[in-house]
Amino acid sequence: KKDIPAVNFIIHEIHCRRNIEICPYCSDSIPKSEMKNHIESEHVQVTCKCRMKMENSLLKDHEASSCPLRPVLCQFCDIQLAFSKLQEHELFCGARTEPCGRCGRNVLVRELKEHPRLCG
């Protein structure tokens, strides 16, 4: 899958056919001696803690960006919780009140960032 000088083509082709395989899953060129290890490390099916099945090579990205059980921080209290629980928690957490340091009024936590602009 790479350009090589025409004078080396026959020798290169013989070498590749003898030593290189194309992975049936990802079509990468893999040395024959490493194919079993490649398949076991990259393409074996694993189950995430959310019970979704995928190839091992995709698990890290899934856990970081799309797993419903990935840990996230509440924007109001910085408590870490599962992404799937975040919306419900923030609705409750943002509805708490705290006194404004300038005007003394009780302000919803979700409005604390905007409040100084509106504060007397």
C-alpha positions as YAML, in Angstrom:
chain: A
units: angstrom
residues:
- id: 1
  name: LYS
  ca: [0.00, 0.00, 0.00]
- id: 2
  name: LYS
  ca: [2.96, 2.32, -0.48]
- id: 3
  name: ASP
  ca: [4.88, 3.63, -3.47]
- id: 4
  name: ILE
  ca: [8.17, 1.84, -4.07]
- id: 5
  name: PRO
  ca: [10.74, 2.11, -6.85]
- id: 6
  name: ALA
  ca: [9.87, -0.09, -9.84]
- id: 7
  name: VAL
  ca: [13.29, -1.75, -9.72]
- id: 8
  name: ASN
  ca: [12.53, -3.06, -6.21]
- id: 9
  name: PHE
  ca: [8.94, -4.11, -6.89]
- id: 10
  name: ILE
  ca: [9.40, -7.86, -7.37]
- id: 11
  name: ILE
  ca: [11.63, -8.26, -4.31]
- id: 12
  name: HIS
  ca: [9.28, -6.05, -2.27]
- id: 13
  name: GLU
  ca: [6.21, -8.00, -3.36]
- id: 14
  name: ILE
  ca: [7.84, -11.33, -2.45]
- id: 15
  name: HIS
  ca: [8.81, -9.95, 0.96]
- id: 16
  name: CYS
  ca: [5.31, -8.61, 1.63]
- id: 17
  name: ARG
  ca: [3.51, -11.79, 0.58]
- id: 18
  name: ARG
  ca: [5.79, -13.80, 2.85]
- id: 19
  name: ASN
  ca: [5.73, -11.48, 5.91]
- id: 20
  name: ILE
  ca: [2.66, -9.21, 5.82]
- id: 21
  name: GLU
  ca: [-1.07, -9.90, 6.19]
- id: 22
  name: ILE
  ca: [-4.04, -7.61, 5.78]
- id: 23
  name: CYS
  ca: [-6.18, -7.51, 8.92]
- id: 24
  name: PRO
  ca: [-9.67, -8.77, 8.03]
- id: 25
  name: TYR
  ca: [-11.24, -6.30, 10.49]
- id: 26
  name: CYS
  ca: [-9.44, -3.00, 9.87]
- id: 27
  name: SER
  ca: [-7.53, -3.64, 6.61]
- id: 28
  name: ASP
  ca: [-4.21, -2.55, 8.16]
- id: 29
  name: SER
  ca: [-1.01, -4.21, 6.99]
- id: 30
  name: ILE
  ca: [0.28, -6.28, 9.91]
- id: 31
  name: PRO
  ca: [3.35, -8.51, 10.13]
- id: 32
  name: LYS
  ca: [2.17, -12.13, 10.12]
- id: 33
  name: SER
  ca: [4.01, -12.77, 13.38]
- id: 34
  name: GLU
  ca: [1.95, -10.03, 15.09]
- id: 35
  name: MET
  ca: [-1.48, -10.71, 13.58]
- id: 36
  name: LYS
  ca: [-2.81, -12.84, 16.45]
- id: 37
  name: ASN
  ca: [-1.68, -10.27, 18.99]
- id: 38
  name: HIS
  ca: [-3.14, -7.43, 16.87]
- id: 39
  name: ILE
  ca: [-6.56, -9.09, 16.69]
- id: 40
  name: GLU
  ca: [-6.58, -9.92, 20.40]
- id: 41
  name: SER
  ca: [-5.56, -6.43, 21.47]
- id: 42
  name: GLU
  ca: [-7.50, -4.34, 18.96]
- id: 43
  name: HIS
  ca: [-10.50, -6.31, 17.73]
- id: 44
  name: VAL
  ca: [-11.57, -8.58, 20.57]
- id: 45
  name: GLN
  ca: [-15.08, -7.77, 21.77]
- id: 46
  name: VAL
  ca: [-15.27, -6.26, 25.26]
- id: 47
  name: THR
  ca: [-18.18, -5.09, 27.36]
- id: 48
  name: CYS
  ca: [-18.17, -1.60, 28.85]
- id: 49
  name: LYS
  ca: [-19.50, -1.01, 32.36]
- id: 50
  name: CYS
  ca: [-22.64, 0.34, 30.65]
- id: 51
  name: ARG
  ca: [-23.08, -3.14, 29.09]
- id: 52
  name: MET
  ca: [-22.44, -1.97, 25.54]
- id: 53
  name: LYS
  ca: [-20.26, -4.35, 23.48]
- id: 54
  name: MET
  ca: [-17.54, -3.05, 21.19]
- id: 55
  name: GLU
  ca: [-14.03, -3.70, 19.93]
- id: 56
  name: ASN
  ca: [-11.32, -3.17, 22.53]
- id: 57
  name: SER
  ca: [-9.72, -0.45, 20.41]
- id: 58
  name: LEU
  ca: [-12.93, 1.65, 20.65]
- id: 59
  name: LEU
  ca: [-13.44, 1.29, 24.40]
- id: 60
  name: LYS
  ca: [-11.22, 4.17, 25.51]
- id: 61
  name: ASP
  ca: [-12.94, 6.73, 23.26]
- id: 62
  name: HIS
  ca: [-16.36, 5.38, 24.26]
- id: 63
  name: GLU
  ca: [-15.57, 5.69, 27.97]
- id: 64
  name: ALA
  ca: [-14.26, 9.23, 27.49]
- id: 65
  name: SER
  ca: [-16.97, 10.71, 25.29]
- id: 66
  name: SER
  ca: [-20.14, 8.68, 24.84]
- id: 67
  name: CYS
  ca: [-20.59, 6.21, 27.72]
- id: 68
  name: PRO
  ca: [-23.68, 7.13, 29.77]
- id: 69
  name: LEU
  ca: [-21.76, 6.05, 32.90]
- id: 70
  name: ARG
  ca: [-18.68, 8.21, 32.24]
- id: 71
  name: PRO
  ca: [-17.81, 10.45, 35.19]
- id: 72
  name: VAL
  ca: [-18.65, 14.16, 34.88]
- id: 73
  name: LEU
  ca: [-18.69, 17.09, 37.28]
- id: 74
  name: CYS
  ca: [-21.77, 19.05, 38.30]
- id: 75
  name: GLN
  ca: [-21.32, 22.66, 37.17]
- id: 76
  name: PHE
  ca: [-22.77, 23.93, 40.45]
- id: 77
  name: CYS
  ca: [-21.18, 21.80, 43.19]
- id: 78
  name: ASP
  ca: [-18.27, 19.99, 41.43]
- id: 79
  name: ILE
  ca: [-19.47, 16.59, 42.64]
- id: 80
  name: GLN
  ca: [-18.51, 13.78, 40.26]
- id: 81
  name: LEU
  ca: [-21.36, 11.60, 39.02]
- id: 82
  name: ALA
  ca: [-22.39, 9.49, 36.03]
- id: 83
  name: PHE
  ca: [-23.30, 11.43, 32.88]
- id: 84
  name: SER
  ca: [-26.72, 9.73, 32.79]
- id: 85
  name: LYS
  ca: [-27.54, 11.26, 36.21]
- id: 86
  name: LEU
  ca: [-26.14, 14.74, 35.50]
- id: 87
  name: GLN
  ca: [-29.27, 16.44, 34.13]
- id: 88
  name: GLU
  ca: [-31.49, 15.32, 37.01]
- id: 89
  name: HIS
  ca: [-28.82, 16.28, 39.57]
- id: 90
  name: GLU
  ca: [-28.20, 19.73, 38.06]
- id: 91
  name: LEU
  ca: [-31.93, 20.51, 38.01]
- id: 92
  name: PHE
  ca: [-32.03, 19.85, 41.75]
- id: 93
  name: CYS
  ca: [-28.61, 21.30, 42.56]
- id: 94
  name: GLY
  ca: [-29.13, 24.51, 40.58]
- id: 95
  name: ALA
  ca: [-32.44, 25.12, 42.36]
- id: 96
  name: ARG
  ca: [-30.70, 25.60, 45.71]
- id: 97
  name: THR
  ca: [-30.28, 29.19, 46.90]
- id: 98
  name: GLU
  ca: [-27.33, 31.08, 48.31]
- id: 99
  name: PRO
  ca: [-27.26, 34.62, 49.65]
- id: 100
  name: CYS
  ca: [-25.69, 37.26, 47.40]
- id: 101
  name: GLY
  ca: [-22.64, 38.83, 49.03]
- id: 102
  name: ARG
  ca: [-23.57, 42.29, 47.69]
- id: 103
  name: CYS
  ca: [-27.34, 42.63, 48.04]
- id: 104
  name: GLY
  ca: [-28.07, 39.86, 50.55]
- id: 105
  name: ARG
  ca: [-30.93, 38.39, 48.51]
- id: 106
  name: ASN
  ca: [-31.23, 34.62, 48.17]
- id: 107
  name: VAL
  ca: [-30.33, 33.71, 44.59]
- id: 108
  name: LEU
  ca: [-30.75, 30.39, 42.77]
- id: 109
  name: VAL
  ca: [-27.36, 28.72, 42.37]
- id: 110
  name: ARG
  ca: [-27.96, 28.36, 38.61]
- id: 111
  name: GLU
  ca: [-28.40, 32.16, 38.42]
- id: 112
  name: LEU
  ca: [-25.36, 33.14, 40.50]
- id: 113
  name: LYS
  ca: [-23.19, 33.81, 37.44]
- id: 114
  name: GLU
  ca: [-25.77, 36.20, 35.94]
- id: 115
  name: HIS
  ca: [-26.84, 37.81, 39.21]
- id: 116
  name: PRO
  ca: [-23.95, 40.31, 39.65]
- id: 117
  name: ARG
  ca: [-25.06, 41.97, 36.39]
- id: 118
  name: LEU
  ca: [-28.59, 42.40, 37.75]
- id: 119
  name: CYS
  ca: [-27.66, 43.01, 41.38]
- id: 120
  name: GLY
  ca: [-28.53, 46.54, 42.67]
...
